[in-house]
Amino acid sequence: MTIKIYAIGKIKDFYKSGVDEYVKRLSGYAKVQIIEVKDESISDKPSNSEITKAKDNECKRVISLLKPNEYLIGLDLNKKEYTSEEFAAFLNEKLVGNGSNISFVIGGSYGLSDELKARLNASITLSKMTFPHQLARLVLLEQIYRAFKILNNETYHK
């Protein structure tokens, strides 16, 4: 079983230990691959066209790495929000239906391009709150770990 996470931008040191911890914890359930994709430099007060160009460039890099049959789930603030139990069921359904392999994509500071959104097989939100995309990586890994604990009827802090 393989779970890939495409993440635009490098992880900051203060998130890295948490990410590494959850990748290690998940190793008993699945192989987790995190593919970091270079983010675009953007001005402090970017125009809409600068934001669109940055998103397009970042997401083209992700698209170039995808396999044609890769099942891709995007993180999007405007999509369905799940409880941990619902997410566990969703994850299980997608893993069973897609040969035990799924991928997630976490956009950069301004999200995903329309082109990449069109390539997604599904979209979810981690919360209606906005998180920095690097923190979203940590939260996603924790929720994937929690989902496996739920699916295996194992105890985990509630």
C-alpha positions in Angstrom: 0.0 0.0 0.0 1.4 3.4 -1.0 0.3 6.9 -0.2 1.9 9.7 -2.0 1.7 13.3 -1.0 2.7 16.0 -3.5 3.5 19.1 -1.6 4.3 22.5 -3.1 7.2 24.0 -1.2 9.8 22.8 1.2 8.9 22.0 4.8 10.2 24.3 7.5 12.3 22.8 10.2 9.8 23.3 13.0 7.2 21.2 11.1 9.8 18.6 9.8 10.1 16.6 13.1 6.3 16.2 13.2 6.1 15.1 9.6 8.9 12.7 10.1 7.2 11.2 13.2 3.9 10.5 11.3 5.7 9.1 8.3 7.5 6.7 10.7 4.2 5.8 12.5 2.5 5.2 9.2 5.3 2.8 8.1 3.4 -0.1 9.8 0.4 0.5 7.6 1.6 2.0 4.3 4.6 3.3 2.4 4.4 7.1 2.4 6.2 9.1 -0.2 6.4 12.9 0.1 7.3 14.6 -3.1 8.2 18.2 -2.6 7.6 20.4 -5.6 9.4 23.8 -6.0 7.2 26.8 -5.1 7.3 30.0 -7.0 8.7 33.2 -5.6 6.1 35.9 -5.5 6.0 39.5 -4.4 4.6 40.6 -1.0 1.6 42.2 -2.7 1.0 40.1 -5.8 -1.5 41.0 -8.6 -4.1 38.4 -9.5 -2.2 37.6 -12.7 1.0 37.0 -10.7 -0.9 34.7 -8.4 -2.4 32.8 -11.3 1.0 32.5 -13.0 2.6 31.2 -9.8 -0.2 28.6 -9.3 0.0 27.5 -12.9 3.8 27.0 -12.8 3.7 25.1 -9.4 0.9 22.9 -10.5 2.4 22.1 -13.9 5.4 20.7 -12.0 3.0 18.4 -10.1 1.2 17.4 -13.2 4.5 16.4 -14.9 5.2 14.0 -12.0 1.8 12.2 -12.1 1.2 8.8 -13.6 -1.8 8.7 -15.9 -3.8 6.3 -13.7 -2.8 7.9 -10.4 -5.8 8.5 -8.1 -5.4 12.1 -6.9 -7.1 13.8 -4.0 -6.7 17.5 -3.7 -6.9 19.6 -0.5 -9.4 22.4 -1.1 -11.0 24.8 1.5 -14.3 24.7 -0.4 -14.8 20.9 -0.5 -16.3 18.3 1.9 -15.2 18.3 5.5 -15.0 15.0 7.2 -15.0 13.8 10.8 -12.0 11.5 11.5 -14.3 8.4 11.3 -15.7 9.6 8.0 -12.3 10.3 6.6 -11.2 6.8 7.7 -14.1 5.3 5.7 -13.3 7.6 2.7 -9.6 6.6 2.8 -10.5 2.9 3.0 -12.9 3.2 0.1 -10.3 4.9 -2.1 -7.5 2.5 -1.1 -9.7 -0.6 -1.8 -11.0 0.9 -5.1 -7.6 2.0 -6.4 -5.3 -0.9 -5.8 -4.1 0.3 -2.4 -2.5 3.3 -3.9 -3.7 6.9 -3.7 -2.1 10.3 -3.8 -2.8 13.7 -2.2 -1.8 17.1 -3.4 -1.3 20.1 -1.2 -1.1 23.4 -3.0 1.2 26.3 -2.3 0.2 29.5 -0.6 -2.4 30.4 -3.2 -3.8 26.9 -3.7 -4.2 24.8 -6.8 -4.5 25.8 -10.4 -7.6 25.2 -12.4 -5.7 22.8 -14.6 -4.7 20.7 -11.6 -8.1 20.9 -10.1 -9.5 19.4 -13.3 -7.1 16.5 -13.0 -8.2 15.6 -9.4 -10.3 12.5 -8.8 -11.6 13.8 -5.5 -11.2 16.8 -3.2 -11.5 17.2 0.6 -10.9 19.9 3.2 -9.0 19.4 6.4 -11.0 22.2 8.1 -12.9 25.3 7.2 -10.1 27.1 8.9 -7.1 28.2 6.8 -3.8 26.6 7.6 -0.4 27.3 6.2 0.2 24.7 3.5 3.2 23.3 5.5 1.0 22.8 8.5 -1.6 21.2 6.3 1.0 18.5 5.4 1.4 17.7 9.1 -2.4 17.7 9.8 -3.0 15.5 6.7 -0.4 12.9 7.9 -1.8 12.9 11.4 -5.3 12.3 10.0 -4.1 9.5 7.7 -2.4 7.9 10.7 -5.6 8.3 12.8 -7.6 6.8 10.0 -5.5 3.7 10.0 -5.8 3.4 13.7 -9.6 3.7 13.4 -9.8 1.1 10.5 -7.7 -1.4 12.5 -9.8 -0.8 15.8 -6.6 0.3 17.5 -6.6 2.9 20.3 -5.3 6.4 19.7 -5.7 9.5 21.8 -9.1 11.1 21.2 
